[in-house]
Protein backbone atom coordinates (compact mmCIF):
# COMPACT_ATOMS: atom_id res chain seq x y z
CA UNK A 1 0.00 0.00 0.00
CA UNK A 2 1.40 3.41 -0.97
CA UNK A 3 1.96 6.27 1.45
CA UNK A 4 -0.30 9.20 0.63
CA UNK A 5 0.23 11.77 3.38
CA UNK A 6 3.22 13.27 5.15
CA UNK A 7 4.11 11.76 8.52
CA UNK A 8 5.58 13.87 11.33
CA UNK A 9 7.83 12.26 13.94
CA UNK A 10 9.94 13.70 16.78
CA UNK A 11 12.92 11.60 17.87
CA UNK A 12 15.26 12.78 20.63
CA UNK A 13 13.93 16.31 20.19
CA UNK A 14 14.56 16.39 16.42
CA UNK A 15 11.51 16.91 14.24
CA UNK A 16 11.35 14.83 11.06
CA UNK A 17 8.90 14.85 8.18
CA UNK A 18 8.54 11.60 6.23
CA UNK A 19 7.10 12.02 2.75
CA UNK A 20 6.78 10.24 -0.56
CA UNK A 21 8.79 11.56 -3.51
CA UNK A 22 9.25 9.80 -6.84
CA UNK A 23 7.95 6.59 -5.28
CA UNK A 24 10.55 6.62 -2.49
CA UNK A 25 10.37 7.61 1.18
CA UNK A 26 12.25 10.82 1.97
CA UNK A 27 12.93 12.49 5.32
CA UNK A 28 13.17 16.23 5.92
CA UNK A 29 14.69 17.93 8.98
CA UNK A 30 16.43 21.12 10.07
CA UNK A 31 20.18 21.44 10.54
CA UNK A 32 22.27 24.62 10.68
CA UNK A 33 19.02 26.57 10.37
CA UNK A 34 18.49 25.03 6.95
CA UNK A 35 15.92 22.53 5.73
CA UNK A 36 17.50 19.29 4.57
CA UNK A 37 15.97 16.43 2.60
CA UNK A 38 17.33 12.91 2.35
CA UNK A 39 16.11 9.83 0.51
CA UNK A 40 15.90 6.60 2.48
CA UNK A 41 16.08 4.58 -0.71
CA UNK A 42 13.02 2.61 0.39
CA UNK A 43 9.84 2.22 -1.62
CA UNK A 44 6.96 4.37 -0.35
CA UNK A 45 4.92 1.62 1.32
CA UNK A 46 3.18 1.37 4.68
CA UNK A 47 5.56 -1.40 5.71
CA UNK A 48 8.66 0.64 4.89
CA UNK A 49 7.17 3.64 6.67
CA UNK A 50 7.20 1.62 9.89
CA UNK A 51 10.85 0.68 9.25
CA UNK A 52 11.78 4.34 8.80
CA UNK A 53 9.98 5.40 11.99
CA UNK A 54 11.19 2.58 14.25
CA UNK A 55 14.68 1.84 12.93
CA UNK A 56 16.11 4.46 10.57
CA UNK A 57 15.08 7.67 12.33
CA UNK A 58 16.29 6.68 15.84
CA UNK A 59 19.71 5.81 14.44
CA UNK A 60 19.82 8.92 12.26
CA UNK A 61 18.84 11.13 15.19
CA UNK A 62 21.74 9.75 17.22
CA UNK A 63 24.13 10.50 14.37
CA UNK A 64 22.90 14.08 14.20
CA UNK A 65 23.40 14.51 17.93
CA UNK A 66 26.91 13.04 17.68
CA UNK A 67 27.63 15.44 14.82
CA UNK A 68 26.53 18.33 16.98
CA UNK A 69 28.86 17.27 19.79
CA UNK A 70 31.90 16.82 17.55
CA UNK A 71 31.54 19.82 15.24
CA UNK A 72 29.52 22.21 17.42
CA UNK A 73 26.98 22.44 14.63
CA UNK A 74 23.57 23.91 15.34
CA UNK A 75 21.37 20.92 14.87
CA UNK A 76 17.95 21.86 16.18
CA UNK A 77 17.60 19.66 19.22
CA UNK A 78 15.30 21.09 21.85
CA UNK A 79 15.66 19.24 25.13
CA UNK A 80 12.26 20.50 26.27
CA UNK A 81 10.69 18.47 23.45
CA UNK A 82 12.29 15.19 24.54
CA UNK A 83 9.36 13.16 25.78
CA UNK A 84 9.58 9.94 27.73
CA UNK A 85 8.45 7.95 24.70
CA UNK A 86 10.98 9.46 22.28
CA UNK A 87 13.95 8.86 24.58
CA UNK A 88 12.73 5.43 25.70
CA UNK A 89 12.39 4.31 22.07
CA UNK A 90 16.03 4.97 21.30
CA UNK A 91 17.13 3.69 24.72
CA UNK A 92 15.54 0.28 24.20
CA UNK A 93 16.76 0.12 20.60
CA UNK A 94 20.35 0.48 21.84
CA UNK A 95 19.81 -1.54 25.01
CA UNK A 96 18.56 -4.49 22.95
CA UNK A 97 22.08 -5.05 21.62
CA UNK A 98 23.66 -5.26 25.08
CA UNK A 99 21.43 -7.72 26.95
CA UNK A 100 19.98 -11.16 26.38
CA UNK A 101 16.67 -11.31 24.49
CA UNK A 102 14.62 -12.46 27.48
CA UNK A 103 16.01 -9.62 29.61
CA UNK A 104 15.21 -7.06 26.92
CA UNK A 105 11.66 -8.39 26.51
CA UNK A 106 11.04 -8.37 30.27
CA UNK A 107 12.36 -4.84 30.76
CA UNK A 108 10.44 -3.47 27.79
CA UNK A 109 7.28 -5.12 29.07
CA UNK A 110 7.75 -3.63 32.54
CA UNK A 111 8.33 -0.20 31.00
CA UNK A 112 5.12 -0.44 28.96
CA UNK A 113 3.10 -1.70 31.95
CA UNK A 114 4.43 0.31 34.85
CA UNK A 115 6.20 3.44 33.62
CA UNK A 116 4.67 4.61 30.35
CA UNK A 117 1.01 4.72 31.54
CA UNK A 118 1.96 6.99 34.44
CA UNK A 119 4.17 9.45 32.52
CA UNK A 120 2.97 9.10 28.92
CA UNK A 121 3.45 12.24 26.86
CA UNK A 122 5.52 13.96 29.53
CA UNK A 123 8.71 15.81 28.70
CA UNK A 124 11.54 14.35 30.75
CA UNK A 125 12.66 17.77 31.97
CA UNK A 126 9.20 18.42 33.40
CA UNK A 127 9.04 15.36 35.68
CA UNK A 128 9.80 16.33 39.28
CA UNK A 129 11.35 14.20 42.04
CA UNK A 130 8.08 14.26 44.01
CA UNK A 131 6.32 12.68 41.03
CA UNK A 132 8.96 9.97 40.88
CA UNK A 133 8.51 9.34 44.60
CA UNK A 134 4.71 9.18 44.22
CA UNK A 135 5.06 6.69 41.35
CA UNK A 136 7.49 4.62 43.39
CA UNK A 137 5.21 4.60 46.44
CA UNK A 138 2.27 3.51 44.32
CA UNK A 139 4.25 0.53 43.05
CA UNK A 140 5.19 -0.40 46.61
CA UNK A 141 1.51 -0.92 47.42
CA UNK A 142 1.36 -3.70 44.82
CA UNK A 143 4.85 -5.12 44.46
CA UNK A 144 7.74 -6.20 46.66
CA UNK A 145 10.61 -3.83 47.33
CA UNK A 146 13.08 -5.80 45.21
CA UNK A 147 10.67 -5.75 42.27
CA UNK A 148 10.14 -1.99 42.59
CA UNK A 149 13.90 -1.52 42.60
CA UNK A 150 14.06 -3.30 39.24
CA UNK A 151 11.30 -1.12 37.78
CA UNK A 152 13.02 1.97 39.13
CA UNK A 153 16.30 0.86 37.53
CA UNK A 154 14.64 0.76 34.09
CA UNK A 155 13.34 4.32 34.46
CA UNK A 156 16.68 5.47 35.90
CA UNK A 157 18.52 4.05 32.87
CA UNK A 158 16.30 6.02 30.48
CA UNK A 159 17.15 9.23 32.33
CA UNK A 160 20.84 8.31 32.37
CA UNK A 161 20.88 7.97 28.59
CA UNK A 162 19.04 11.28 28.21
CA UNK A 163 21.53 12.97 30.54
CA UNK A 164 24.50 11.53 28.64
CA UNK A 165 23.08 13.03 25.43
CA UNK A 166 22.34 16.41 27.06
CA UNK A 167 18.60 16.00 26.59
CA UNK A 168 17.86 16.69 30.27
CA UNK A 169 19.55 18.93 32.81
CA UNK A 170 19.62 16.37 35.62
CA UNK A 171 18.31 13.00 36.72
CA UNK A 172 15.41 13.45 39.20
CA UNK A 173 16.04 9.96 40.56
CA UNK A 174 19.18 11.31 42.24
CA UNK A 175 16.88 13.14 44.66
CA UNK A 176 14.63 10.16 45.39
CA UNK A 177 15.99 7.39 47.65
CA UNK A 178 15.64 3.85 46.42
CA UNK A 179 13.18 1.80 48.50
CA UNK A 180 14.80 -0.29 51.21
CA UNK A 181 13.87 -3.65 52.64
CA UNK A 182 12.65 -3.17 56.19
CA UNK A 183 14.40 -5.11 58.96
CA UNK A 184 12.31 -7.99 60.20
CA UNK A 185 12.15 -8.66 63.92
CA UNK A 186 10.89 -11.98 65.24
CA UNK A 187 9.26 -12.42 68.64
CA UNK A 188 8.78 -15.70 70.39
CA UNK A 189 6.22 -16.83 72.89
CA UNK A 190 7.47 -18.41 76.10
CA UNK A 191 7.02 -21.87 74.62
CA UNK A 192 8.85 -20.86 71.42
CA UNK A 193 11.85 -19.21 73.07
CA UNK A 194 15.05 -20.40 71.44
CA UNK A 195 17.28 -22.17 73.96
CA UNK A 196 20.89 -22.75 72.88
CA UNK A 197 21.32 -25.55 75.45
CA UNK A 198 19.98 -29.08 75.33
CA UNK A 199 17.79 -30.41 78.09
CA UNK A 200 20.71 -32.52 79.33
CA UNK A 201 23.01 -29.51 79.68
CA UNK A 202 20.34 -27.53 81.53
CA UNK A 203 19.86 -30.45 83.95
CA UNK A 204 23.61 -30.60 84.52
CA UNK A 205 23.67 -26.92 85.49
CA UNK A 206 21.06 -27.53 88.18
CA UNK A 207 22.68 -30.60 89.79
BAFI-3210 file (N, C-alpha, C; in Angstrom, 3 decimals, decimal comma, padded with zeros to 6 digits):
// residues 207
n [1|2|3|4|5|6|7|8|9|10|11|12|13|14|15|16|17|18|19|20|21|22|23|24|25|26|27|28|29|30|31|32|33|34|35|36|37|38|39|40|41|42|43|44|45|46|47|48|49|50|51|52|53|54|55|56|57|58|59|60|61|62|63|64|65|66|67|68|69|70|71|72|73|74|75|76|77|78|79|80|81|82|83|84|85|86|87|88|89|90|91|92|93|94|95|96|97|98|99|100|101|102|103|104|105|106|107|108|109|110|111|112|113|114|115|116|117|118|119|120|121|122|123|124|125|126|127|128|129|130|131|132|133|134|135|136|137|138|139|140|141|142|143|144|145|146|147|148|149|150|151|152|153|154|155|156|157|158|159|160|161|162|163|164|165|166|167|168|169|170|171|172|173|174|175|176|177|178|179|180|181|182|183|184|185|186|187|188|189|190|191|192|193|194|195|196|197|198|199|200|201|202|203|204|205|206|207]
n.u [000,848|000,605|002,101|000,324|000,057|001,982|004,120|004,703|007,293|008,888|012,038|014,206|014,069|014,405|012,759|011,190|010,068|008,367|008,008|006,553|008,294|008,814|008,157|009,661|010,577|011,246|013,073|012,767|014,376|015,671|018,821|021,612|020,085|018,892|016,751|016,800|016,774|016,529|016,864|015,578|015,867|014,067|011,098|007,966|005,978|003,511|004,610|007,388|007,368|006,974|009,401|011,158|010,325|010,709|013,286|015,217|015,057|015,552|018,278|019,428|018,884|020,520|023,007|022,969|022,988|025,461|027,042|026,600|027,858|030,535|031,258|030,192|027,968|024,799|022,509|019,053|017,989|015,854|015,808|013,605|011,602|011,933|010,345|009,205|008,552|009,946|012,654|012,822|012,303|014,634|016,453|015,762|016,153|018,921|019,693|018,852|020,841|022,715|021,962|020,592|018,037|015,672|015,881|015,743|013,123|011,604|012,223|011,329|008,634|007,936|008,420|006,435|004,160|004,330|005,605|005,296|002,373|001,940|003,485|003,110|003,555|004,815|007,340|010,702|012,233|010,317|009,379|009,159|011,048|009,250|007,130|008,256|008,747|006,121|005,141|006,802|006,047|003,437|003,800|004,925|002,769|001,731|003,715|006,701|009,570|012,079|011,271|010,224|012,536|013,800|012,071|012,371|015,044|014,964|013,630|015,421|017,647|016,795|016,677|019,388|020,562|019,422|020,543|023,253|023,249|022,681|020,013|018,425|018,570|019,210|019,100|016,199|015,907|018,101|017,470|015,643|015,340|016,163|013,865|013,969|014,549|012,735|013,883|013,363|011,870|011,716|009,522|009,114|006,981|006,655|006,819|008,075|010,562|013,917|016,343|019,680|020,838|020,841|018,404|019,705|022,075|021,077|019,962|022,289|023,444|021,875|022,365]
n.v [-001,188|002,209|005,246|008,042|010,534|013,076|012,241|013,034|013,031|013,051|012,590|012,127|014,867|015,969|017,073|015,369|015,028|012,719|011,782|011,020|010,773|010,676|007,987|006,992|006,890|009,810|011,842|014,821|017,491|019,879|021,480|023,343|025,624|025,288|023,719|020,320|017,563|014,089|011,010|007,828|005,640|003,621|001,989|003,693|002,536|001,305|-000,560|-000,071|002,476|002,100|000,891|003,016|004,822|003,362|002,267|003,511|006,362|006,679|005,869|007,678|010,078|009,880|010,025|012,626|014,030|013,250|014,422|017,071|017,295|016,829|018,677|021,033|021,968|023,452|021,784|021,426|020,678|020,398|020,204|020,406|019,270|016,600|013,838|011,264|008,942|009,293|009,283|006,857|005,057|005,127|004,409|001,724|000,556|000,684|-000,591|-003,158|-004,448|-005,044|-006,756|-009,967|-011,575|-012,347|-010,773|-008,205|-008,251|-008,597|-006,246|-004,250|-004,855|-004,353|-001,626|-000,691|-001,464|-000,372|002,100|003,815|004,240|005,955|008,235|009,014|010,909|012,962|015,469|014,830|016,649|017,904|016,311|015,919|015,281|014,656|013,541|011,248|009,951|009,602|007,876|005,695|005,001|004,225|001,889|000,333|-000,400|-002,514|-004,236|-006,107|-004,842|-005,405|-005,913|-003,433|-001,959|-002,944|-002,037|000,674|000,923|000,573|002,898|004,777|004,241|005,141|007,892|008,295|007,819|009,921|012,070|011,709|012,372|015,005|015,778|016,218|018,198|017,213|014,206|013,255|011,118|011,050|012,500|011,065|008,603|005,142|002,460|000,653|-002,539|-003,418|-004,044|-007,158|-008,237|-010,832|-012,262|-014,324|-016,625|-017,726|-020,486|-020,836|-019,852|-019,593|-021,839|-022,207|-024,382|-027,898|-030,121|-031,865|-030,516|-028,316|-029,606|-030,555|-028,184|-027,608|-029,479]
n.w [000,000|-000,860|000,422|001,261|002,634|004,388|007,143|010,499|012,818|015,989|017,248|019,857|020,322|017,813|014,972|012,410|009,037|007,169|003,877|000,652|-002,391|-005,745|-005,662|-003,590|-000,079|001,658|004,013|005,893|007,615|010,019|010,026|010,983|010,734|008,330|005,932|005,318|003,060|002,657|000,940|001,749|000,266|000,245|-000,922|-001,175|000,905|003,255|004,998|004,814|005,813|008,528|009,136|008,691|010,694|013,102|013,031|011,228|011,686|014,565|014,693|012,912|014,177|016,410|015,171|014,219|016,616|017,620|015,698|016,241|018,727|018,081|016,127|016,883|015,591|014,684|015,114|015,334|018,254|020,700|024,055|025,698|024,265|024,401|024,947|027,231|025,762|023,297|024,030|025,389|023,332|021,697|023,630|024,314|021,858|021,553|023,894|023,485|022,106|023,973|025,978|026,963|024,974|026,468|028,715|027,678|026,596|028,937|030,388|028,642|028,599|031,283|031,355|029,558|030,966|033,571|033,709|031,402|031,242|033,407|032,993|030,378|027,435|028,731|029,026|029,649|031,126|032,601|034,612|038,031|041,101|043,234|041,886|040,876|043,287|044,194|042,224|042,685|045,305|044,849|043,382|045,364|046,885|045,595|044,747|045,650|047,433|046,208|043,596|042,848|042,917|040,640|038,619|038,978|038,273|035,513|034,629|035,630|034,037|031,551|031,982|032,504|030,013|028,585|029,943|029,387|026,727|026,779|026,887|029,000|032,011|034,502|036,519|037,974|039,680|041,298|043,479|044,822|047,146|046,855|047,383|050,464|051,982|054,761|058,086|059,628|062,560|064,872|067,214|070,055|071,665|075,092|075,037|072,658|072,834|071,901|072,882|073,514|074,721|075,340|076,796|078,498|079,173|080,545|082,748|083,920|084,809|086,965|088,892]
ca.u [000,000|001,399|001,957|-000,304|000,226|003,217|004,106|005,576|007,832|009,938|012,922|015,260|013,935|014,563|011,507|011,346|008,903|008,539|007,103|006,785|008,791|009,254|007,946|010,546|010,371|012,250|012,927|013,170|014,692|016,429|020,184|022,271|019,023|018,494|015,924|017,500|015,970|017,330|016,108|015,903|016,084|013,018|009,841|006,962|004,918|003,181|005,564|008,663|007,166|007,204|010,849|011,781|009,977|011,190|014,681|016,111|015,078|016,286|019,714|019,816|018,843|021,742|024,130|022,895|023,403|026,911|027,628|026,530|028,858|031,899|031,537|029,523|026,982|023,571|021,370|017,950|017,602|015,303|015,665|012,262|010,694|012,286|009,356|009,578|008,453|010,984|013,945|012,728|012,387|016,032|017,129|015,544|016,761|020,346|019,809|018,565|022,082|023,658|021,432|019,982|016,670|014,622|016,015|015,210|011,665|011,040|012,359|010,440|007,276|007,751|008,331|005,119|003,099|004,431|006,200|004,666|001,012|001,956|004,175|002,965|003,452|005,524|008,706|011,539|012,660|009,198|009,041|009,802|011,352|008,084|006,316|008,958|008,510|004,715|005,058|007,493|005,207|002,272|004,245|005,189|001,507|001,355|004,847|007,744|010,612|013,084|010,670|010,141|013,899|014,064|011,302|013,023|016,296|014,645|013,343|016,680|018,518|016,299|017,154|020,841|020,878|019,039|021,532|024,497|023,085|022,342|018,599|017,856|019,546|019,619|018,308|015,411|016,044|019,185|016,884|014,632|015,991|015,640|013,180|014,798|013,871|012,653|014,395|012,312|012,153|010,892|009,259|008,778|006,219|007,474|007,022|008,855|011,847|015,046|017,277|020,892|021,324|019,981|017,788|020,709|023,006|020,344|019,861|023,613|023,672|021,063|022,685]
ca.v [000,000|003,412|006,268|009,197|011,774|013,267|011,764|013,869|012,262|013,700|011,605|012,783|016,307|016,388|016,907|014,834|014,849|011,604|012,020|010,240|011,562|009,795|006,594|006,623|007,607|010,818|012,488|016,225|017,930|021,123|021,443|024,617|026,573|025,032|022,534|019,285|016,429|012,909|009,834|006,604|004,583|002,609|002,221|004,368|001,619|001,375|-001,405|000,639|003,642|001,624|000,680|004,337|005,403|002,585|001,844|004,464|007,673|006,685|005,808|008,920|011,130|009,747|010,501|014,085|014,511|013,043|015,438|018,332|017,270|016,818|019,816|022,212|022,442|023,914|020,916|021,857|019,657|021,095|019,236|020,501|018,468|015,190|013,161|009,943|007,949|009,464|008,857|005,426|004,309|004,973|003,687|000,283|000,124|000,483|-001,543|-004,491|-005,047|-005,258|-007,722|-011,155|-011,312|-012,455|-009,616|-007,062|-008,389|-008,372|-004,841|-003,468|-005,125|-003,625|-000,202|-000,442|-001,705|000,305|003,437|004,614|004,715|006,993|009,445|009,097|012,240|013,963|015,812|014,349|017,768|018,421|015,361|016,333|014,198|014,257|012,680|009,966|009,341|009,185|006,693|004,616|004,596|003,514|000,533|-000,395|-000,924|-003,697|-005,120|-006,198|-003,826|-005,797|-005,746|-001,992|-001,523|-003,301|-001,121|001,973|000,859|000,764|004,320|005,474|004,054|006,019|009,233|008,315|007,973|011,284|012,969|011,535|013,032|016,406|016,001|016,687|018,927|016,370|012,998|013,451|009,961|011,307|013,143|010,157|007,389|003,846|001,796|-000,286|-003,650|-003,170|-005,110|-007,986|-008,660|-011,976|-012,417|-015,702|-016,831|-018,413|-021,872|-020,863|-019,210|-020,396|-022,173|-022,753|-025,550|-029,077|-030,414|-032,517|-029,509|-027,528|-030,453|-030,599|-026,920|-027,526|-030,601]
ca.w [000,000|-000,975|001,448|000,625|003,383|005,145|008,523|011,327|013,936|016,784|017,868|020,630|020,190|016,419|014,240|011,062|008,175|006,229|002,750|-000,565|-003,512|-006,835|-005,284|-002,488|001,175|001,965|005,317|005,923|008,977|010,072|010,544|010,682|010,367|006,948|005,732|004,571|002,602|002,349|000,509|002,482|-000,710|000,391|-001,623|-000,346|001,316|004,678|005,710|004,893|006,668|009,894|009,251|008,802|011,993|014,249|012,927|010,568|012,334|015,837|014,440|012,256|015,193|017,216|014,368|014,197|017,931|017,683|014,824|016,983|019,793|017,548|015,245|017,424|014,630|015,338|014,871|016,178|019,216|021,847|025,132|026,265|023,453|024,538|025,780|027,732|024,697|022,277|024,578|025,702|022,073|021,297|024,718|024,196|020,599|021,836|025,009|022,952|021,617|025,076|026,951|026,379|024,489|027,478|029,609|026,924|026,513|030,268|030,759|027,786|029,074|032,540|031,001|028,961|031,952|034,855|033,615|030,351|031,544|034,444|032,523|028,925|026,855|029,535|028,702|030,749|031,967|033,397|035,677|039,276|042,039|044,014|041,035|040,876|044,596|044,222|041,353|043,389|046,435|044,316|043,045|046,609|047,423|044,817|044,461|046,663|047,329|045,214|042,272|042,589|042,603|039,241|037,780|039,133|037,526|034,095|034,462|035,902|032,873|030,484|032,325|032,368|028,590|028,214|030,538|028,635|025,431|027,057|026,595|030,266|032,811|035,620|036,721|039,196|040,565|042,243|044,661|045,385|047,654|046,425|048,503|051,212|052,644|056,194|058,959|060,197|063,922|065,241|068,645|070,385|072,890|076,100|074,616|071,423|073,071|071,443|073,961|072,883|075,448|075,328|078,091|079,328|079,682|081,534|083,945|084,521|085,493|088,176|089,788]
c.u [000,887|001,121|001,448|000,029|001,586|003,040|005,120|005,982|008,908|010,740|014,069|015,260|014,091|013,283|011,780|010,003|009,221|007,528|007,495|007,233|009,373|009,174|008,823|010,182|011,548|012,010|013,455|013,372|015,498|017,815|020,892|021,281|018,593|017,684|016,666|016,539|016,897|016,413|016,538|016,241|015,033|011,773|008,820|005,784|004,673|004,194|006,898|008,563|007,427|008,698|011,569|011,557|010,672|012,675|015,605|016,208|015,781|017,802|020,215|019,850|020,086|022,959|024,150|023,369|024,917|027,634|027,649|027,632|030,273|032,245|030,928|028,570|025,708|022,383|020,265|017,495|017,144|015,040|014,264|011,262|010,976|011,321|009,882|009,599|009,601|012,347|013,944|012,863|013,838|016,817|016,983|016,112|018,247|020,565|019,640|019,833|023,041|023,187|020,843|018,528|015,605|014,679|015,428|013,688|011,019|011,101|011,449|008,994|006,988|007,654|006,934|003,986|003,115|005,019|005,456|003,256|000,982|002,534|004,050|002,783|004,213|006,926|009,581|011,974|011,559|008,835|009,861|010,072|010,139|007,144|006,931|008,681|007,078|004,511|005,666|006,651|003,976|002,639|004,455|003,927|001,093|002,479|005,869|008,836|011,634|012,558|010,615|011,520|014,241|013,331|011,927|014,304|016,076|014,443|014,620|017,606|018,098|016,779|018,668|021,246|020,542|020,062|022,855|024,452|022,594|020,900|017,830|018,965|020,063|018,703|017,533|015,513|017,154|018,678|015,849|015,316|015,339|014,970|014,076|013,946|013,895|013,223|013,235|012,733|011,193|010,725|008,810|007,913|007,104|007,788|007,927|010,251|012,995|016,023|018,505|021,414|020,322|019,416|018,803|021,666|022,345|020,241|021,184|023,904|022,968|021,351|023,920]
c.v [001,243|004,382|007,539|010,516|011,848|012,759|012,567|013,099|013,079|012,627|012,340|014,295|016,828|016,076|016,470|014,831|013,719|011,797|011,161|011,167|010,623|008,321|006,100|007,421|008,544|011,356|013,912|016,638|019,216|020,892|022,709|025,644|026,425|023,749|021,551|018,162|015,284|011,768|008,633|005,466|003,491|002,993|002,821|003,444|001,771|000,582|-000,695|001,895|003,281|001,419|002,013|004,925|004,692|002,241|002,932|005,789|007,673|006,674|007,120|010,070|011,086|010,276|012,025|014,679|014,364|014,092|016,791|018,400|017,421|018,055|021,116|022,822|022,791|023,071|021,321|020,704|020,379|020,089|019,247|019,652|016,975|014,516|011,811|008,930|008,062|008,996|007,360|004,582|004,071|004,220|002,184|-000,267|-000,170|-000,587|-002,986|-005,217|-005,416|-006,275|-008,920|-010,879|-011,355|-011,295|-008,376|-007,090|-008,087|-006,896|-003,948|-003,638|-004,359|-002,120|000,132|-000,579|-000,711|001,715|004,319|005,095|005,894|008,311|009,655|010,540|013,317|014,217|015,458|015,470|018,283|017,518|015,677|015,133|013,734|013,363|011,290|009,226|008,827|007,922|005,484|004,091|003,829|002,071|-000,305|-000,937|-002,212|-004,721|-005,087|-005,164|-004,162|-005,645|-004,271|-001,429|-001,804|-002,358|000,275|002,030|001,083|002,243|005,141|005,403|004,940|007,448|009,346|008,517|009,388|012,296|012,901|012,257|014,474|016,744|016,426|017,363|018,105|015,157|013,137|012,286|010,164|011,944|012,262|008,871|006,123|003,165|000,753|-001,372|-003,391|-004,354|-005,867|-008,471|-009,771|-012,012|-013,837|-015,716|-017,593|-019,830|-021,975|-020,277|-020,138|-020,601|-022,824|-024,012|-026,692|-029,302|-031,035|-031,522|-028,676|-028,306|-030,495|-029,337|-026,868|-028,680|-030,274]
c.w [000,000|000,166|000,792|001,312|004,068|006,573|009,320|012,582|014,649|017,507|018,549|020,433|018,776|015,656|012,800|010,339|007,203|005,106|001,554|-001,686|-004,557|-006,450|-004,148|-001,236|001,432|003,370|005,218|007,378|008,893|010,658|010,085|010,159|008,908|006,871|004,844|004,199|002,227|001,921|001,340|001,531|-000,668|-000,391|-000,658|-000,064|002,812|005,513|005,884|005,749|008,129|010,141|009,453|010,191|013,150|014,211|012,371|011,318|013,691|015,650|013,836|013,258|016,065|016,466|014,312|015,519|018,096|016,842|015,525|018,031|019,249|016,735|015,742|016,409|015,368|014,933|015,830|017,042|020,470|022,957|025,715|025,496|023,565|025,506|026,244|026,599|023,698|022,777|024,875|024,438|021,673|022,368|024,542|022,889|020,808|022,903|024,531|022,537|022,745|026,109|026,221|026,006|025,569|028,473|028,946|026,890|027,858|030,654|029,925|028,226|030,363|032,305|030,474|029,975|033,109|034,815|032,620|030,698|032,521|033,925|031,008|028,458|027,602|028,987|029,904|031,685|032,884|034,574|036,929|040,190|042,836|043,202|040,941|042,181|044,712|043,399|042,051|044,547|045,977|043,975|044,302|047,256|046,726|044,671|045,601|046,387|046,247|043,798|041,898|042,268|041,140|038,296|037,808|038,288|036,032|033,802|034,639|034,679|031,708|030,734|032,169|030,915|028,114|028,727|029,779|027,296|025,568|026,688|027,842|031,066|033,980|035,705|038,031|040,176|041,601|043,534|045,352|045,854|047,105|047,615|049,155|051,847|054,140|056,969|059,576|061,582|064,298|066,759|068,892|071,642|073,866|075,674|073,397|071,606|072,679|072,590|073,346|073,551|075,354|076,720|079,046|079,948|080,761|082,838|084,686|085,319|086,845|089,148|090,605]
res [x|x|x|x|x|x|x|x|x|x|x|x|x|x|x|x|x|x|x|x|x|x|x|x|x|x|x|x|x|x|x|x|x|x|x|x|x|x|x|x|x|x|x|x|x|x|x|x|x|x|x|x|x|x|x|x|x|x|x|x|x|x|x|x|x|x|x|x|x|x|x|x|x|x|x|x|x|x|x|x|x|x|x|x|x|x|x|x|x|x|x|x|x|x|x|x|x|x|x|x|x|x|x|x|x|x|x|x|x|x|x|x|x|x|x|x|x|x|x|x|x|x|x|x|x|x|x|x|x|x|x|x|x|x|x|x|x|x|x|x|x|x|x|x|x|x|x|x|x|x|x|x|x|x|x|x|x|x|x|x|x|x|x|x|x|x|x|x|x|x|x|x|x|x|x|x|x|x|x|x|x|x|x|x|x|x|x|x|x|x|x|x|x|x|x|x|x|x|x|x|x|x|x|x|x|x|x]
***
